[in-house]
Amino acid sequence: MNAGRMNLLEREDFNAFFSGCLRTVQSDSGLLLHRHTAKQIAYYEETNESWAIRSRCPAGIKLNLHSHTRTLDLRVRILPGARTYAGFDVEVDGRTTAAIQIDTSDGIQSLCLVDSATPSQRQISITFPQSAIVELHAIEVEEDSQTTAVAAPQKKYLALGDSITQGMDARGPASAYAVQLARVLDVELLNQGVGGHIFDLDALDDELPYHPDIITIAYGTNDWSRDTTREEISSRVERYLTRLEKTVGQSAHIYLLTPLWRATGDEVRKGGTLAQFSATIGETAATFTDVTVVDGSTLVPHLPGLFADGIHPTDEGFLHYTLNLQR
């Protein structure tokens, strides 16, 4: 192909091509896509290095466009985040056409994500990695292609949670339950899941520039493993939901998901077993009239093969999660 190339990042309207992205930051080494506010990122950086790294992974962020281009290439630098591997999932006209798996690296890499023999109007969607930090250098399409942004769905969905919400340990980022659920419900997703996170009032930004119609909250498994007592978690959940209902969630229907099954859940910690701990979370949340409590232990069958490590679902495990959650 001898057609010239156009870098979409050089267009003034390039932000319109992204969904699930609150803001972009141009650094000396590339363009960073952020799903958290600057205030939230600063909090993570000051509080927990692991949270800071994971919060910078572009979980749930998509590139969405209509175009006649025959090819679409990314020039990116993919740095370790939650994991040392990354995936890009590609859909053309609603069908998966490529699932790119790649290791992280300090060097700039070129990825051919779309390669078609003939030009025709297509809707292209690229789901960015949930597990690595991505620095974008170029999004290249054919220069003479008619390329426009895809209109966002009318309703908005905010996913709050830990590593499972972020998408661990799906190999493909489009397999994460929040991404799948957004597609099933035809809603715009902002995924603020952060690996290792807990019920944490200080991580909320009351001025989040996003007004969700639906919120899912899926914390608790890390609170339990940190030896939080049931009295402590009840207080945290009560304060968290009170704050959320008065701010970001004031116009949203809120679903609180108690923790999934995990292989070590029968251990007796300071909060009891995981089932006992989860029951306390659910009982506290049930006192809020605008919150629907979902029993997380029913979402993924208690089969070790559906979990990568006894905690995080596999791609197949996430499919069960999504199907059971959207019922």
C-alpha positions as CSV (number, residue, x, y, z in Angstrom):
1,M,0.0,0.0,0.0
2,N,1.4,3.3,-1.1
3,A,-1.1,5.6,0.5
4,G,0.2,8.4,2.7
5,R,-0.3,8.2,6.5
6,M,-2.2,10.5,8.8
7,N,-1.6,10.5,12.6
8,L,-4.9,11.0,14.3
9,L,-3.1,12.4,17.4
10,E,-2.2,15.5,15.3
11,R,-5.8,16.4,14.8
12,E,-7.4,19.0,17.1
13,D,-10.3,16.7,17.8
14,F,-8.2,13.6,18.7
15,N,-9.8,13.3,22.2
16,A,-13.1,12.6,20.6
17,F,-11.9,9.2,19.4
18,F,-11.4,7.9,23.0
19,S,-14.1,6.6,25.3
20,G,-13.5,5.8,29.0
21,C,-10.8,8.5,29.1
22,L,-11.2,11.5,31.4
23,R,-8.1,13.3,30.1
24,T,-4.9,13.0,28.1
25,V,-1.5,14.2,29.2
26,Q,1.3,14.8,26.7
27,S,4.7,14.0,28.2
28,D,8.2,14.0,26.6
29,S,7.9,10.3,26.0
30,G,4.3,10.1,24.6
31,L,0.6,10.7,25.2
32,L,-0.8,9.2,28.4
33,L,-4.5,8.3,28.6
34,H,-6.0,8.8,32.0
35,R,-9.2,7.3,33.6
36,H,-8.6,9.2,36.9
37,T,-8.5,12.8,37.7
38,A,-5.2,14.5,38.5
39,K,-6.4,14.7,42.1
40,Q,-6.9,11.0,42.3
41,I,-3.6,10.2,40.6
42,A,-1.8,12.5,43.1
43,Y,-3.5,10.7,46.0
44,Y,-2.4,7.3,44.7
45,E,1.1,8.5,44.2
46,E,1.3,9.9,47.8
47,T,-0.3,6.8,49.4
48,N,0.6,3.6,47.7
49,E,3.1,3.0,44.8
50,S,1.3,-0.1,43.6
51,W,-2.0,1.8,43.4
52,A,-0.3,4.6,41.5
53,I,1.1,2.3,38.9
54,R,-2.1,0.5,38.4
55,S,-4.2,3.7,38.2
56,R,-2.1,4.7,35.2
57,C,-3.0,1.6,33.2
58,P,-5.7,2.5,30.6
59,A,-8.3,-0.1,31.7
60,G,-11.6,0.2,29.9
61,I,-10.3,2.9,27.5
62,K,-11.2,2.4,23.9
63,L,-10.3,4.0,20.5
64,N,-13.6,4.3,18.5
65,L,-13.8,5.5,14.9
66,H,-15.6,5.3,11.6
67,S,-13.2,5.2,8.7
68,H,-12.6,4.1,5.1
69,T,-9.0,3.3,6.0
70,R,-7.6,-0.1,5.0
71,T,-5.0,0.0,7.8
72,L,-4.7,1.2,11.3
73,D,-1.4,1.2,13.1
74,L,-0.3,2.2,16.6
75,R,3.1,3.4,17.5
76,V,3.3,2.9,21.3
77,R,5.6,2.3,24.2
78,I,4.2,-0.3,26.6
79,L,5.6,-0.2,30.1
80,P,5.0,-2.6,33.0
81,G,2.0,-1.8,35.1
82,A,-0.1,-4.4,37.0
83,R,1.6,-7.1,34.8
84,T,4.5,-7.3,32.3
85,Y,2.3,-8.2,29.4
86,A,-0.5,-6.3,27.6
87,G,-3.3,-7.0,25.2
88,F,-5.1,-5.0,22.5
89,D,-8.4,-6.3,21.4
90,V,-9.7,-5.2,17.9
91,E,-13.3,-5.1,16.7
92,V,-14.4,-4.2,13.2
93,D,-18.1,-3.7,12.7
94,G,-18.8,-5.3,16.0
95,R,-16.8,-8.5,15.4
96,T,-13.5,-9.3,16.9
97,T,-10.8,-9.4,14.3
98,A,-7.6,-9.4,16.3
99,A,-6.4,-10.1,19.8
100,I,-2.8,-8.8,20.1
101,Q,-0.7,-10.1,23.0
102,I,2.6,-8.4,23.6
103,D,5.2,-8.1,26.3
104,T,6.1,-4.8,27.9
105,S,9.3,-3.0,26.6
106,D,11.1,0.2,27.0
107,G,11.3,0.7,23.2
108,I,8.6,2.1,20.9
109,Q,6.7,-0.6,19.1
110,S,4.6,-0.5,15.9
111,L,1.4,-2.6,15.9
112,C,-0.7,-3.2,12.8
113,L,-4.2,-3.6,14.2
114,V,-6.2,-3.4,11.0
115,D,-5.1,-4.5,7.6
116,S,-7.8,-4.9,4.9
117,A,-7.4,-5.3,1.1
118,T,-10.1,-2.9,0.2
119,P,-11.3,0.4,1.5
120,S,-14.9,0.6,2.9
121,Q,-16.7,2.3,5.7
122,R,-16.0,0.5,8.9
123,Q,-16.5,1.0,12.6
124,I,-13.3,0.2,14.4
125,S,-12.9,-0.2,18.1
126,I,-9.6,-0.9,19.9
127,T,-9.7,-1.8,23.6
128,F,-6.5,-0.7,25.4
129,P,-4.6,-2.8,27.9
130,Q,-5.8,-3.0,31.5
131,S,-2.5,-4.5,32.7
132,A,0.2,-2.1,31.4
133,I,1.0,1.6,31.0
134,V,0.7,2.8,27.4
135,E,2.4,5.8,25.9
136,L,0.9,6.7,22.6
137,H,3.1,8.1,19.8
138,A,0.9,7.8,16.8
139,I,-2.4,6.4,15.6
140,E,-2.0,6.1,11.9
141,V,-4.6,5.7,9.2
142,E,-4.5,6.3,5.5
143,E,-4.2,10.0,4.7
144,D,-7.2,10.2,2.3
145,S,-9.5,8.2,4.5
146,Q,-12.6,9.7,5.9
147,T,-12.2,9.2,9.6
148,T,-14.6,10.4,12.3
149,A,-15.4,9.7,15.9
150,V,-18.2,7.3,17.0
151,A,-21.0,8.9,19.0
152,A,-21.0,7.8,22.7
153,P,-23.9,6.0,24.2
154,Q,-26.4,8.2,26.0
155,K,-26.0,6.5,29.4
156,K,-22.9,6.4,31.5
157,Y,-21.5,3.6,33.7
158,L,-18.8,4.1,36.4
159,A,-17.1,1.0,37.6
160,L,-15.3,1.3,41.0
161,G,-13.3,-1.6,42.4
162,D,-10.0,-3.4,42.8
163,S,-7.9,-5.5,40.5
164,I,-10.9,-7.7,39.4
165,T,-12.7,-4.5,38.2
166,Q,-9.5,-3.3,36.5
167,G,-9.6,-6.6,34.6
168,M,-7.1,-9.0,36.2
169,D,-6.4,-11.6,35.0
170,A,-8.1,-11.5,31.6
171,R,-5.6,-12.0,28.8
172,G,-7.7,-9.8,26.6
173,P,-8.8,-6.4,27.9
174,A,-12.2,-6.6,26.3
175,S,-12.9,-9.7,28.5
176,A,-12.9,-7.7,31.7
177,Y,-16.4,-7.7,33.2
178,A,-16.9,-4.0,33.2
179,V,-16.0,-3.8,29.5
180,Q,-18.3,-6.7,28.6
181,L,-21.2,-5.3,30.8
182,A,-20.9,-1.8,29.1
183,R,-21.2,-3.5,25.7
184,V,-24.2,-5.6,26.7
185,L,-26.0,-2.6,28.3
186,D,-24.9,-0.1,25.5
187,V,-23.5,2.4,28.0
188,E,-20.3,4.4,28.1
189,L,-17.8,3.0,30.6
190,L,-15.4,4.8,32.9
191,N,-13.4,2.1,34.7
192,Q,-11.8,3.3,37.9
193,G,-10.8,-0.1,39.2
194,V,-7.3,-0.2,40.8
195,G,-5.5,-3.3,41.7
196,G,-5.1,-3.9,45.4
197,H,-7.6,-1.2,46.3
198,I,-10.0,-1.1,49.2
199,F,-13.0,0.9,50.4
200,D,-11.2,4.2,50.5
201,L,-13.0,7.5,51.0
202,D,-9.9,9.5,50.1
203,A,-9.8,8.0,46.6
204,L,-13.1,9.6,45.7
205,D,-13.1,12.8,43.8
206,D,-16.4,14.7,44.6
207,E,-15.9,16.8,41.5
208,L,-15.4,13.9,39.0
209,P,-16.2,15.3,35.6
210,Y,-18.4,12.3,34.8
211,H,-22.0,11.9,35.6
212,P,-22.9,8.2,35.7
213,D,-26.4,6.7,35.4
214,I,-25.1,3.4,36.8
215,I,-22.3,2.7,39.4
216,T,-21.0,-0.7,40.4
217,I,-18.8,-1.0,43.5
218,A,-16.7,-4.1,44.0
219,Y,-14.3,-3.9,46.9
220,G,-13.8,-6.0,49.9
221,T,-11.5,-8.9,49.1
222,N,-8.4,-6.8,49.8
223,D,-10.0,-5.3,53.0
224,W,-10.5,-8.9,54.2
225,S,-7.0,-10.0,53.4
226,R,-5.7,-6.9,55.3
227,D,-7.3,-8.2,58.4
228,T,-10.0,-5.5,58.6
229,T,-12.6,-6.4,61.2
230,R,-16.3,-6.6,60.5
231,E,-17.0,-3.6,62.6
232,E,-14.4,-1.6,60.7
233,I,-15.7,-2.7,57.2
234,S,-19.2,-1.9,58.2
235,S,-18.2,1.7,59.1
236,R,-16.1,2.1,55.9
237,V,-19.0,0.9,53.7
238,E,-21.5,3.2,55.4
239,R,-19.2,6.2,55.1
240,Y,-18.3,5.4,51.5
241,L,-21.9,5.0,50.3
242,T,-23.0,8.1,52.2
243,R,-20.3,10.2,50.5
244,L,-20.9,8.6,47.0
245,E,-24.7,9.2,47.2
246,K,-24.2,12.9,48.0
247,T,-21.7,13.5,45.2
248,V,-20.8,11.5,42.1
249,G,-23.6,9.0,42.6
250,Q,-26.5,11.4,43.4
251,S,-28.2,10.6,40.1
252,A,-27.1,7.0,39.6
253,H,-28.4,3.6,40.5
254,I,-25.7,2.0,42.6
255,Y,-25.0,-1.7,42.7
256,L,-22.7,-3.0,45.4
257,L,-21.1,-6.3,44.6
258,T,-19.8,-8.3,47.5
259,P,-16.5,-10.2,47.0
260,L,-16.2,-13.1,44.6
261,W,-15.3,-16.6,45.8
262,R,-11.6,-17.0,46.4
263,A,-9.6,-20.2,47.1
264,T,-8.5,-19.0,50.5
265,G,-11.9,-17.7,51.6
266,D,-12.4,-20.3,54.3
267,E,-9.5,-18.9,56.3
268,V,-10.6,-17.3,59.5
269,R,-9.0,-13.8,59.6
270,K,-9.8,-10.8,61.9
271,G,-13.0,-10.3,59.8
272,G,-14.0,-13.9,60.0
273,T,-14.2,-16.0,56.9
274,L,-14.6,-14.2,53.5
275,A,-18.3,-15.3,53.5
276,Q,-18.9,-13.7,56.9
277,F,-17.0,-10.6,56.0
278,S,-19.0,-10.3,52.7
279,A,-22.2,-10.7,54.6
280,T,-21.4,-7.7,56.7
281,I,-20.6,-5.6,53.6
282,G,-23.9,-6.6,52.1
283,E,-25.9,-6.0,55.3
284,T,-24.5,-2.5,55.7
285,A,-25.1,-1.6,52.0
286,A,-28.7,-3.0,52.2
287,T,-29.6,-0.2,54.6
288,F,-29.3,2.3,51.7
289,T,-32.6,2.5,49.8
290,D,-30.9,3.5,46.5
291,V,-28.3,0.7,46.6
292,T,-28.9,-2.8,45.2
293,V,-26.7,-5.5,46.8
294,V,-25.5,-8.3,44.5
295,D,-24.1,-11.4,46.1
296,G,-20.7,-11.7,44.4
297,S,-20.2,-15.3,45.5
298,T,-22.9,-16.2,42.9
299,L,-21.3,-14.5,39.9
300,V,-18.4,-16.9,39.1
301,P,-18.7,-20.6,39.8
302,H,-16.4,-21.8,42.5
303,L,-14.2,-23.8,40.1
304,P,-10.4,-23.3,40.3
305,G,-10.2,-23.4,36.5
306,L,-12.2,-20.2,36.2
307,F,-9.6,-18.3,38.2
308,A,-6.0,-17.6,37.2
309,D,-4.6,-17.7,40.7
310,G,-7.5,-18.5,43.1
311,I,-8.5,-14.9,43.2
312,H,-8.7,-13.3,39.7
313,P,-11.0,-14.6,37.0
314,T,-9.7,-15.9,33.7
315,D,-11.4,-14.7,30.5
316,E,-13.9,-17.5,30.9
317,G,-14.5,-16.6,34.5
318,F,-15.2,-13.0,33.5
319,L,-17.8,-14.3,31.0
320,H,-19.7,-16.0,33.8
321,Y,-19.3,-12.8,35.8
322,T,-20.9,-10.6,33.1
323,L,-23.7,-13.0,32.2
324,N,-24.7,-13.4,35.8
325,L,-24.4,-9.7,36.7
326,Q,-26.5,-8.5,33.8
327,R,-29.5,-10.7,34.6
